[in-house]
């Protein structure tokens, strides 16, 4: 029997940062992971998907006049590249970080039956504190599980070849990302969404641009459709992208309090049982890797006796569709519903110098500003590099910057980021590179 200060269960983007932070605070730490280090994000989610996103963009017809290219692809070799050259290397890097920080790494199934003991196989790890970071798994209704056509974001990486036709159930970020990516490989895509729009809750003008791009790529969208039986779907394969549920397999053993999202935690990431913390997708508040990491770090700091709390304000969202989407804060529709006094500034990529140099002028940026205080309430971008651009807005909103303060800084030219400057100038009423309405 070994004694630890903290045992972290789960080695994903919440778990391994939590373990590292605990170790950096001088605690003796063990990390237990039943599968691969890095969790969903590194092994089947963020990293491999964005690698495939990059590969898919190389398959697009060049947009620059004078370039003629015939591009073919080998699916199996691409998947091998994703798994070996990207995922495996990064996973090994996580292992090296754990070792460098003196963390005991155990690859096995963990069972918790009491607050201060974690059972691994036939061994028991005694610990002062536990951080649960077991993540989430695909949520497929049982009536669909027997359909052999169904694949998930976890299993798509095992396909020997791509199907000719693919149904994607769920038009959230994951479903729309895979629609963009796989259409570049020649797969005929149909998206099924039970709500009346793709990307529900996002700015409607931004979503409208994506819908037009999907139409150009012949991606079919069927909204307002609730799938009650997969017999209603004729496509060769069905990608289930309608959400993931927290992995709570062992929670019943110890009686942790859960809610409809996952394990219930407070702002210190404490659960209903003293000295047990939870972080990441198992909490279910935001299923985002970077939120999971912040939660893991907060839990770790508090395991070390500090008093750190989590904030869920000003969380940016990046969606790797084609074109990309980056957003933070309130949408125009929400602001109007709430009766806020706002002014809008929007600027098209078509008027942006950098967009023309790159040969990609699809998209726009929109800023939503409080008319009285001139504080930035929301920023929404669709277009090339939107996933990078949005972080300038993230910093500005986190520091409650005003329109005047944002326009007082220099914006390098030519860059994609200066589209925010241009949109801010429109909101101010002094547009520079488009005419005043």
N, C-alpha and C positions, 0 to 999 in steps of 0.2 A: 504494500500500500504506500503510495506516494502522496505527499502533502504539497499543496499549491496555495498561493494567494488567490489566484483567479484561474478558472477553467472556462475557455471560450468554446462554445459548441457551434461549429460552422465556420468554414474558411473562405467565405465570399467577401464582397466589398464592404460588408459590415464587420465580419468576424476577424479577418486578418489585420485590418487597421486597428481594431480594438485591442487585439493581442499585442501589437507593436507598441501602442501607446501605454498599455499596462506595463510592459517591460521597461519602457523608457522612464516610467515613474518608479522604477526599482522593485516592481513586484515579480514574484516567481509565477510564471505563466505556462499553461498547457493549452494547446489548440487541438481540438478534435474535429476531424472532417471525414464524413463517411464516403465521399466520392473524391473529386479532384479539387485541389486548391484553386481559388479564384471564383468559385461558385458559378451560377448561371451567367453572370456578366462576362467573365473571361472565357468560359468554355463553350457556351452556346448562345450567348446574348450579344451584349454590346460589342465586344472585340471581333468575334468572327463575322457578325453581321456587317459591321462597318468595313471590314476587310473586303467582304463580298460587294459592298456598296462601291468601293474604290475600283474593284475589278469590273463591275458592271458599267461604270462610267467610261472605262476604256473601250467598251464594246459599242458605244454610241457613235453614230456617223459624225466625223469631224465637222465643226461648224465654220471653220475658216476656209475661205475660198482659196483654191489652189492645192488643197490637200486631198488626195484620193487614197483611200485605204480599204483593203479587204481584210477583215479580221475574223478569225475563227477561234473557237475555244474548245478546250478539253475539260469537261466538268470534273472528272476524277482527279486530274492534276491540280485543278484549282482548289478542290477540297483538301487535297494533300498539302498544298501550300498553306491554306488557312490553318490546318491542324498542326502541321510540323513547324513551319517557319514563323508562325505568329503565336498561336495559342500555347503550344508546348514551351516555346522560349519564354513567354511571359509567365507561365505557370512555374517554370524553373526559377525565374526571378523572384517570385513570391516566396518560394521555398528557401532561397538564399537569404532573403530578408528576415524570415523567421529565425533561421540559424544564426545570423549575424546579431540578432537581438536576444539570443539565448533562450528562445522559446521552444518548449518541447512540443513537437508536432506528432500527432497520432492519427493515422488513417484508419478509422473504424467507426462503428455505430455507437453512439452514446445514448445511455439511458439514465434519466434522473428520476429517482423515486423519493428522494428527500433533499432538502435545501442545500446541504453541505457535502454531498457526495455524488460523483458521476461514475457510473459503471461502464467500463470498456471491456467487452468480452467477459473474462473471469476476474478482471482486476477492478479495484475501486480507487478512484482518485479523490482524496479528501481535499476540500477547498473551502476558503473563507467566502468566496463570492463566485457567481456563475453569470456569464453573459450568453444569452441564447441568440444565435444569429443563423438560424437554419433555413432562411430564405423562403421561397415559394415554388410552386410547381404548376404545370398546366392544369387548367380547370375545365375538364371535358365532361358534360353530362353523361351519366351512365348509359343512357339509351343510344348514344353514339359510339361508345367505346368498341363495339364489335365490328364496326365498319373498317375494313382493312385499308381503305383509301386514306384514312385520316392520318395526318402527320402533324407534328407540333414544331415549335421553334427549337425544341430540344432534339427532335429526331430527324429534322430535315437534313442535317449534316451527314446522315447515313444513307441518303439516296444514292444509288448507283448511277442513275441518270435522271435528268429532269423530265417531268411529264410534258406532254404537248399542251394540255389544258389544266388549269388549277383554279379551284374555288378557294377563296380566302374568307373565312367566317370571322367577322369583326373588322371594323374600319377605324380602329384607333391607330395610334402611332405605329405599333408593330405591324398590323395588317397593311397599312399604307406604305410602310417602308419596304416590305417584301413585295408588294405589288410593283413598286417602282423598280426594285432591283431585278426581280425575275423576268419582268417584261423585256429588259435589255438582253436577256438570254433567249428571247423568242418565244417564251411561254405565254399562251393566251390566258389572260387573267380575268376572273369575274369576282367582284367583291360583294359580299352579302352583309348588310348591316341592319339591325332591328330598329335603330333610330332613324330619323328623317334626314340625316346628313352624315358624311364622313367626318372624322375628327371632331366629334361633338364637343362643344364648349370652347372651341378656338374661334378666333376672329373670322367672321363670315366672309369678309372681303379677301382675306388671305386664303381661306379654304376654297373660295371660288376660283382663284388662280390655279390652285392645285387640281381642281376638278377639270379645268380646261386642258391642263397638261396631260391628265390621265386620258381624256378623250382623244387627244392627239396620238397617244401611244396605244389607242384602242383597248384600254383597260375599261371593262364594263363595270358600272356601279349599280347595285340594286339596293336601295335604301328602303326603310320601312318594311323589311322582310324578316320575320321571325322564323328561323329554321326549327321545325318540330320533328323532322325526320330527314336523315341524309338521302333518302330516296328522292327528295325534292331537288337534289343536286346531281347534275349529269356529268360534271367534270371528272377527269381521270384521277386526280388527287384532290384532297381537301385539307388545306392548312388551317388548323384551329388557332385563331389569334384573338379569341374573345376573353382574354384575361387569364391571370394566374391566381392561385389561392395560397395563403400562408401554409407552410409545412408544419402542422401542429400534431404530428403523429404521436409524440410522447407527452403532450401537455396534460392529458387526462391522468397520467401517472402521479402528477404532483398537484393537480388542482389549480393551476394558474387561471386567473380570470381572463377571459377573452371577450371580444366584442365582434361585431359583424365584419370588421376589417382584419383582425388578428389578435395577437397578444396585447392586452391593454397595458399601456405604460403612461407614466406622468412625464413632466418636462425634464426630469433628471434621468429618464429612460429606465426608471424603476418599475418593476412589475408589482402584482398584488402580494407577492411573497418577499419578505425582507431578504436583502443580499442577492436577489436574482434580478438581473437586468435583461432587457431584450432590445435588439436593434435590427434594422433592415426590413426586408420584405415580410418577415414573419410578424412584424408590427402592422404592416399594411397601410400606413397612413399615406406614404408616397412610395410607389414602387419604382424608385430611381436609384441607380448605383451611388451617385454622389450624395444623395440624402442618406442612404444606408451608411456610407462612410462617416458622415458627420454624426449620425446617431451612435455608431460604434465608438467614435472618439469621445463623445459626451459620456457614454456609459463607462468607458475606461477611466476617464478623469475622475469620475465619481467613485469608482472602485478604489481609486488611490486617495480618497478622502477629500477631494476638492468639491466645489459647489458650482458645477457648470450646468447650464440649462440649454435646451434645444429651441430654436426658433424656426418656424416654417414660413417666414415672410420672405418675399423676393426670391423665390426659387425659379430659376430659368428653366425653360424646356427647349430641347433641341430634337427635331424630327428629321431623320435622314431619308426624306423622300427626294424626288428629283422634280422640281427644285427643293432645296433644303428649307426648313422652317425653324426660326428661332423666336421665342416669345417670352415675355415676362410681364407680370402685372395684369391689370384689368383690360378686358376687351372693350371695344367701342360699344358693342351691344349691351354688355353688363353696365357700363357707365351710364348709358341712356336709360336702361331699366331702373337704375337707382336714382335717376333724376339729378345726376351730377352736372355741374356747370363746367364743361370741358371745351377745349379747342383741339382740333386734329391737324396734324401735319403729315402729309404722305408724299413720297417721292419715288418715281419709277426707276428701275434699273436701266430702262431705255435712255434715260438722260444722264446716266453715270458713266464717266469716262473709262473707269477701270473695267466696267462690264463690256464695253465695246472692245477693249484690248484683249479681253478673254474670249470674246465671241459668244457671250451668253448674256442676253439682255432681258431675260424673262424674270419678272418679279417686281417687288416693291418693298418699301419700308414705311411703317406707320407709327407715329408717336401720339400718345394721348396725354394731354397736359391739363392740369387744373387751372381754370381760367383766372382764379383769384390769386392763388399762391404761386402759380407757374411751376409747381413741382410735377415731376414726371410720374404719371400714374400707370402707364403701360407702354410697351414697345413690342412691335410685331414685325417680323421680317420674313419674306419668302424670296429665295433667290440664291445664287452662288455665294458660298461662304456664310450663309445666314447663321449656321451653328457656331461660328467664331465671332461674328459681328455682335451677337446678342450680349456677349459678356461685358462689352463697354457699357451697355445699358444696365446690366446687372450691378456693376460697381456704382454707377450713377444713382440708381434707385435705392441701393443699400445705404448710401450716404445722403439720401434725401436731397439730391442736387436739383437745382432749378433749371429752367430753360436757359436763363442768362449764364449760369455757372457752366453748363455743358457747352455753351457756345463760346465761352471765354478761352477754351483750350485750343491748341493746334491739332488739326486733323491732317495727317500726311496724305499727299496726293501723288499719283493716283492710287487709291486703295478702295476696297469694297466698304470698309468701315465708315468712310466719309458719307455714305448714304444716310447715316443717322444725323450727321451735321446738316445735310440738305433737308431732311424731313423736319428737323428742329427749326430751321430757318423758315420753312413754310408755316409751321405752327406759330412762329413769331409774327408772321405777316410780312416777312422780308425775304422771299425766295431769291435764290441766286441763279440757279441753272435751269429753272423752268419759269414760265410766265406766271404772274400773280393772277389768281382767279378773281 
